[in-house]
Amino acid sequence: MFSIIGLILSLALIMFLAYKGYSTIITAPIVALLTLIVTTGFDSHLMASYTEVYMSGFSSFVKNYFPLFMTGAIFAILMEKANYAKSISHFITKKLGSDKAILSIVLSGALLTYGGVSLFVVAFISYPIARSLFKEADIPKRLIPGCIALGSFTFTMTAAPGSPEIQNVIPMKYFGTDAFAAPLLGIIASLLMLGLGMIYLSREAKKARNNHEGYGDYIENEKLTDEKLPNILVAIVPILIIFASNLFFSKAYYPSVDGAYLEKFNTTLGNVSGTWSVIISIVIADLFLVITNFKKIKNIKSVLDEGVTNSFRPLLNSSAIIGFDEILNTKF
């Protein structure tokens, strides 16, 4: 019982520190080692636990998922610099109109994250558009984060079949599946998340309207303008490339390949083919974006460097949590 209480308290502490803004790269090993001290006393070989257990989990996550974080971050920055992400978001919001502002923001975020654009990039792109739409529709500004989160952080990140987001990719290695696994359950779960989320947001908007609560007297500097953006048919091509390539490699190519050679690497084709399919798909989309926008994007080298740099923080944060989990698994 004492060990279980220690486990719960350690998890609560690391979540609290993360909520307060402390980097998990720093707090995760500290909390993990403190948990060892509390539950086993000082006879817990702290340095060995740190370098041999914690860092083992940390480095294994980097080894397995760095290519996904890097290629995905490069894809996100290229979509942003080429204005493809903004074009997709503007197209959806203009077609649906301000009277469907909530649905517009949710669907635009969903399409972008389902296409492989980082949810952080989606949030920055969607926010100024959402401000203009919500102001025009007189919907409280406080509902904007919920709309962005519903479209970007929920069903397309975890449940939608074929999603290249890291949360959908990580389980594939352990279950020997691909990104399209359990499509019926994924679609049902996605519809439930979208439907219940829309019901909640619509109800809150209606409640605010009945209470005469509008957008508020905020000074806005950005409007939904008719700036020159890439054609939607061009902007959506990279997303279609990822989906089609992922489907091809997952369902057609790798199932027909003899993976016996992987025995000397202590793995099987079923354990890696899903991840490989997503990586190859994103790389193809990245190459398409670089080739078709080489002249348009100024200083392509610095853009690629920015994409790689952007991948480090979320990768290391995730690795820190895996190292934390490795120590807890060893102890508990």
N, C-alpha and C positions, 0 to 999 in steps of 0.2 A: 504493500500500500504506500509506503514511504517513497519507493522508487517511482510509482505512478504519479504521486503528487509532485515529485521533483521534475518529472517529464512535462507535466501540464504547466507548471510554473515557468520552466525554461522556455517553452514555446510561447507562453503569454508574454514573457519578458522580451524576447526577440521581436515579437510583433509590435509591442509597445514602443520599443526603441526605433523600429523601422517607421512607425507612425509619426514619431517625433522628429524624423529626418536623419537619424544616425545611419551611416552606411553599414549594411549587413556584412560587407567585406571585413569590417573591423569588429563588429559586435558578434557575429556568428561564432568565430572561434573562441572569443572570450566567454560568451554565455555557455558554450558547449563544455569548456574546461571547468568553469565554475560549477556546472551541473555535476561533473565528475567528482569534484572536491566535496560537494554537499552530500552526494549519494554514496561515495566510497571512502571519503576521508582523503588525506594527503598521500596515501599509498596508492596512487592511481597513475603513476608514471606520466606526468603531464606532458613532458616534451615528446615522449614516444607517442602519446595519444595525438599530439598536435601534428608532428611531422610524418608519422607512419599511418595514422588512421584518418585524421581530418584532411590532410593534404592528399591522401590517396583518393578520397571521394571527390575532393575539389578538382584534382587533375584529371580524373576519369571523365568528369562532365565536360571539361574543356576539350579533351581528346575526342569525345563522341559528338559534340554539338557546336564546336567553334565554326566549322564550315557553314552550318545553317545560319548562325547568328551573323557571320560576316557577309555571306551572299545576300541574305535578306536585308541587312542594313544598307548594302550597296544598292539593291533594288529600290528601296524606299527613297534614298537620296536622289537617285536618278529619276524616279517618277516625280519627285518634288521639283527638281531643277528643270526638268523638261515641261513642267506645268501639266503633265498628264493627270496627276491626282486631282489637281484643282479643276481641270476640265471635266472630269467625271463627276465630281461633287457639284459643280455649277450646273451641269446638264440635268442631273436628277432634281435638284432643288428648283430650277426654273420650270421644268416640265410639270412638277406637282404643284408648285405655287405656294404662296405664303399661307393660304388657308389650310395647307397640310404640312405646316412647318415641322412639326414633330416627326412625322413619317419621313419627310424629306431628309432630315439629318440622320435619322436611324438607318435608312436604306443606303444613303451615300457612304456612310461609315462602314456598313456591312459589306458593300461591294468592294471597297478599297482593301479592307483587311482580308476578305476572302481571296482577293487577288494577290496577297502577299505583302502589301504595304504595311509597314510597322504601325502599330496602334498609336505610338507617340506622334508620328508624322500625321496620321489621320486626325488626331485631336487638334493639332495646330492648324491644319487646313480647314477643318470643319468649324472651328470656333468663330472666326470672323463672319463666315457665311450664316451661321446660326444666329449670330447677334442681329444681323440685318433682317432675317426672316422673322425672328421672334418679336422684334420691335414693330415690324409692319403688321404682324398678326396680333400684337399686344398680348403676348404670352409672357409670363414672368421669366426673367432672365435666370432665375435660380434653377429652372428645369433643363437648361442647356447641358450641364454636365451629365445628367441622367440620360439624355438623348444620345449624346456621344458615346457614353459607356454602353448603352444597350446595343448600339449598332456595331461598336468596335471591340468591346471587351467580353462579349458573351458567346452567342451561338456560332459566329464565324471563326472565333478563336479556338473553340473547343469541340463543337458538335457537328458542324456542317461537313458533309462528306467531301473529301478532296482539299480541305483547307491546308495551306502550307505553313500556317502559323506554328511556332515551336511547341505550343501546348498540345497541339494535335499530333505532332511528330514524335515527341519523346516516348510515348507508350509503344510505338511501333517496334522498337528494338527488343522490348521485353515480351511482347505478345506475338512477334513474328507477323505483323499485319502491315497494311499500307494505309495511305491517307484516306482511302475510300472504304475502309472497313466498316461493317455494320451500317450500310447506307440508310436502311429503313429506320432504324433506331435513331440515327443521326438526324434524319429529316424530321422525325417526330419531336425529338428533343429541341431542335432548332425552332420549329413552329411553336412549341410550348414557350420557349424563352422569349421569342419575338412577340407572340400573342399576349402573354401575361404582362410583359414589359410595356407593350403599347396600351393595354388596358389601364395599367397603373398610371402611366404618364398622361394619358388622355383624361383620366379621372381627376388627376391633380390639376390639370389645366382647366377643366370644367369647374372644379371647386374654387380655383382662384378667380375665374370669371364671375362666378356667383357672389364672391366676396368683394367684387370690384377691384381686384388686384391685377394690375396690368404689368407691362414691361418695366415701368419705372422711368424716372427722369435721369437717364444716363447719357452722358455725352459720348457719342460714337464717332470715330474717325474713319471707319471702314464701312463701305456699302457694297451690296451685291451689284456690281457694275457689269457692263458688257465689254470688259477688256478682251483683247484678242487672245484667245486660248486655242490650243490645238483642237482639231475636229474630234468629236467624241469617238468616231469610228477608228481614228488613229490612236487615241488615248487608251482605248480598251484593248488594243492588240496585245500588249505585254501580259495582261491578265489572262487573256485567252491562251497565250503561249504557255504560261505556267500550268493552266488547267489541262490543256490538251497533252502537253509533254508528260506531265505527272500521270495522267490516265494511261498514256501509251506505255511508259516504262513500268508502271505498277501492274497493269493488267495484261499487257501483250509481250513486252520484251523480256523482262526478268523471269516471268513464269516459264519461259521457254529456254532459259539459259541453264547450263550445267554448272552448279555451284560447288562441285566437289573440291575444287582447288582451294576453297576457303577453309578447309579442314586444317591446313598448316597455319592459318591465322587464328585458330581456335574459335571460329564462329561459323555461322551458316548463312546461306543466301537469304533465307527467310527473315533472319535477324537484321540484315542490313539493307535489303533491296528497297524497302519502303523509304528509308532515309536517303539512300542514294538517288531514288527517283525524284524526291523533292529537291535535293541539291542540284542535280543536273537540270531540272526544269527552271529553277531560279537563275542558274548560270546562263542558260540559253536566253532567257528574258533579259538578263543584264547585258549580254552581248548585243542583243537586238537594240536595246536602248542606247548603248554606246555608239554603235555603228550608225544608227539613224539620227542621232542628235550630236554627233561629234563636233560639228561646226556651230551648232546652236548653243551648246553648253560651254561657257567660257572656262578655260583651264580645267579640262577633264581630269587631269592628274590630281588636282587639289580636291575635286569632288569625290573621286574614288578614295582618296586618303581620308576625307571626312566620313565617308560611309564606313570604312574599316574602323576608324576611331569610335564612331557611334556604336559599334557592335561590342566594344570592350566592356562598358559599364554594365549593361544588362547581362552579359555573359558571366562576368566575375561575380555579380550579385547572386545569380542563380547558382554558380559553382560554390559560393560560400555557404548557401543553404544546403546544398548536397553534402558538403563536408560536415556541416552541423548534423545532418541526418545520419551520416556515417558513424559518428561518435555515439549518437543516441541508439542506433541499431546495435552497435557493439556492446553498449552497456545494458540496454533493456531487452 
